[in-house]
Amino acid sequence: MAIEEVDPVTGRKTTGHIWNGIKELDTPVPRGVLLFLIITHLFAALWWILYPTWPLGSTYTRGLIGTGQKQAVERKIIEADASRAPWIEKIETSSFDEIRADEKLMEKVASSGHQLFGDNCAACHGRDGKGGRDFPDLTDDDWLWGGGPEKIVQTMTVGVNTTHSQSRVSQMPAFGTDEMLNRKQVSDVAAYVYSLSNTSIESVDASQIAAGREVFMASCVACHGEDAKGKQDVGAPNLTDGRWIYGGGIERIVQSIHGGRQGHMPTWDERLSPAEIKILALYVNKLGGGQQ
């Protein structure tokens, strides 16, 4: 029978294990730790009984009190909807002019619109609405389809180049790829378009600009107009104001003319309610300067 050894310093028995001359003491787990573990297990068992806990295939144990985070969130959503109902109904039934004239309603539009924009529009247009490369800036009062609230509602509802039966259709032909214009014509008309918003240019020959204008008059005026200021009924941009979606440098203009452009904006009528679309239209309209 092994003789129990007692450590002379601590007075505790050893286990008989020795590592590199160090003897292991037979030290018990502190009572505080044991008490904590017991309380933790009792709490877990009680929680399993009271709250939804265990998955059971397609369902789960409901718990004796029949509540959980899901129910709490659902209650908060119902409460939030109830608190919003009066002013939401007012927005639904009021005209844009009536809403604009109501200072309190416009405060709701500003706060709610900011949140809706961040949740649904910021991915393309940015949190500040200034867009980015290949996405339009909504703050510059330069609109493809019109910047009045009614126009914005229509654009949001039917989208651009979508499957909606009334979708806006936006298509810049690929004049170079489809061989409607040769390389020189593409280069000439790009120089002319560039000159429209860059009056002090020295790198482009005047004769090239003149030749480009002839190409423009023959191929581009149907959409952009003879003055190149665009047509909102077909979503054609103004080429004279220096505001560009796809870039206004010579190289980017050549790319647009040669390869064409086709924007896309999803429909929002299935994701957002009519009131939310109306709020967003007012919010975006204000971002862009409040066009009537």
N, C-alpha and C positions, 0 to 999 in steps of 0.2 A: 504494500500500500504506500502510495507516494506521500511524502511528508510535506505538509503545507508550509510554505515559507511566507513570512511576514516582512514587508518592506520596513526597514528601521526608521526611515524618514517620515513616511505618511501613516504608517501603522496599518496599511491595507495589505490583504493577502495578494499574492501574485498568482498568475494563471499557469506558470510553468513555462511560458513562451519567452524566448530570449532572442533578440535581434542585435547582432554586433555588440553584445555585452549589455544591451539594455533590456531589463526585465519588464514584462507587461503586467500592469496592475489590474486586479479584478475589481474595477470601479463600476458601481451600479449607475444606471441612467438616472439623472436628477429627477426628483419628484415633480418639479415644475414642468419639465418636458413631458413626462408621462401624463400629468393632469391636462396639459394643453392638447395632447394627442387624443385623449379621451373626450374632451369637450368638442374638439373638431369633428370627430366621428359621430358623436351624438347630434351635433348641429347638421351634419350632412344627411344623416338618416331622417331627421325631422324635416329638412328641406325637401328631400325626395318624396316624402309623404304629402306635404302641403302644396308644393308647386309642380307645374308641368316639368317632367324630368326625363323619363326614359323613352327612347324611340321604340315603337312597336310596328315595324313594317311601314305601312302607309299612315299610321297615326302615332300617338304618344300618350303616356300617362298624364291625365289632366290635373291631378293633385286635388286635395280636399277643398281648397279655397277657390279652385276653378279660375285662376287669373294668372297673368304672366305679362311679359314685355309686349307681346303682340297685342293683347287686349288693351294694355295701357296706351300704346301708340294709336290704336284705332279710336279709343275714346278721345284722345287729344285732337285727332284729325276731325272728328265729329264736332268737337267743341270749337275748333278753329273755323270750320266751315259755317257753323252757326253764327259766330261772331262776325264773319265776313259777309254773310248773306244779305244784310240790308244795303250795304254800299255796292256789292256785286250786282244786285238786282237793279239798283239805280243806274249803274253803268250800262247794263244790258238794255234798259228801256230809254235811255237818254241819247240824244244826238251828240255828235262830237263837239259841236259848238256849245251845247248845254253843259257838257262835262268840263270843257275848258273854262267856262265861266264860273264853275263851282270850285272855289279854292280848296276846300276840304277834300273833294273828290280827286283833284289833281295831286294832292299830297299822297293819297292812296295809290294813285297811278304811278307816281314817282317811286315810292317804296316797293310796291308790288311788281312794277314793271322792271325795276332793277334786278330783283330776284329772278323773275321769269327770264329775263335776258341772259343772266348769268347761267341759269340752268339749261337753257335751250339754244341760245344763239352765240354765246361767247366762243364756242369751239371753233367757229369759222370767222366770226367778225371781231373777236377779241373782247375782253371784259370792258374795255373803254369804247367799243364800237368802231374803232378806227381800222378794222379789217387787217389785212396783211397781203402778202403776195398771192395773187389769184383770187382774193376775196375782197369785196367792195367795202370802202370806208362809208359808214352810215352817218358820219358827223359833218360831212362837207357840203351838205345841201345840193349834191349832184346825184340825180336819180335816173336810173335806167327806165323805170316803169311809172314814175311819178311819186312824189314824196308826200302828197296829202294823205291823211289817215285812211280815207276810203280806198285809195290806191294801194296803200300798204296792206290793208286788210285783205284785199283781193289777191295780192301777190303771195301773202302768207297762206291764204286758204288753198289756192290752186297750185302754188309752187311754180318753179321754172324748169322746163324740160322734165316733167314728171309724167306719170301715167294717168294723172287726173284728166278727165274729159275736157276741162276748160283750162288746162295748164298754159302758162306763158311759154312761148317758144322762143328761145334765144340761140341763134346759130350764126357764127361768123364763118363764111365759106373758106375752104382751104384753097386759095387762089393759085398758089404755087404747086402744091401737091396734086391738085386735080387739073393742073395745066390750063387753067383759065388765063393765067398771066405767065409770061416767061420771066427768067431771072432778072433781066434788066428792068422790066416793068415793075416787078415787085420792089426792087431797089429804088426805083424812081418814085413810086407812090409812097413808099416809106419815108423818103426824104421830104416829100411834100407834106405828109401828115405831121412829121416831126417839126417842120417849119411853122405849122399853124399855132403851136404853143411855145415856140422858141424863136422869137423875132430876131434875136441877135446871134445868128449862127454864121460861122466863117468856114466850117469844115465841109459844108455842102455847097456844091456848085449851083449857081442860079439857074443854069440851063437844065440841070437835073430836076430841080424843083418845078420848073415850068413843064417839063415832060411828065412829071409825076401828077401834076394837076390835071393834065389831059386824061391820064389813066383813071384818076379819081372820078372825073366827070363821066367817064364811060362806064365805070364798074361799081362805084361806091355810093353815088348820090341817092340811089333808091332807098337805102337805109339811113345813111348819115345826113342826107340833105345837101343841097348845093353849097350851103354855108358851113357844112361839116359840123353843125351844132347838134346833130343827132335827132332821133324821133322816138319819143317815149311810147308811142303806140306799138312799136315793134321792138322796143328795148335796145335801140341802137344808141351808143354813148356819144356824148359831145366830145369831139376830137380837138377842140380849140382851147380848152380851159386848163390844160396841164394836169388833169386828174386822171390817173390811170389805174386800172385793175391789174393788168398783166405787165405793167412797166412801160414807161414812155421813152426809154432810150432807143436809139436807132436799131440796135440788134434785136431788142424785144419787139419792136414794131414790125420788123421784118419777119420774125418768128410768127407773130399773130397773123400777118397777111399770108404768109406762105403756108402755114399749117392749120390756120383757122382756130377758132375758139368756141367752146360750148360750155357755158356756165350751168350750174345746177343748184336749185334750192328746193328742199323737200316741202311737201305739203304738211300743214300743221293742223288741219281741221279734224283729224282723228286723234291727235295727241293732246291738243289744247281745246278748251271750251271756247265758245264764241266770246264770252266776256274776257277771257285771258288773251285771246287774239286782239280784241279791241284795246285792252290795256297795253299790250306790246306795241300795237300800231301807234298809239298816242306817245308812248315812251320813245320809240324810234323816231317818230316825227319830230319830237322835241330835241332829240340828239342832233338831228339834221337841220335845225334852225327853225322848225315850226312852220313849214310850208303849208299853205291852206289847200 
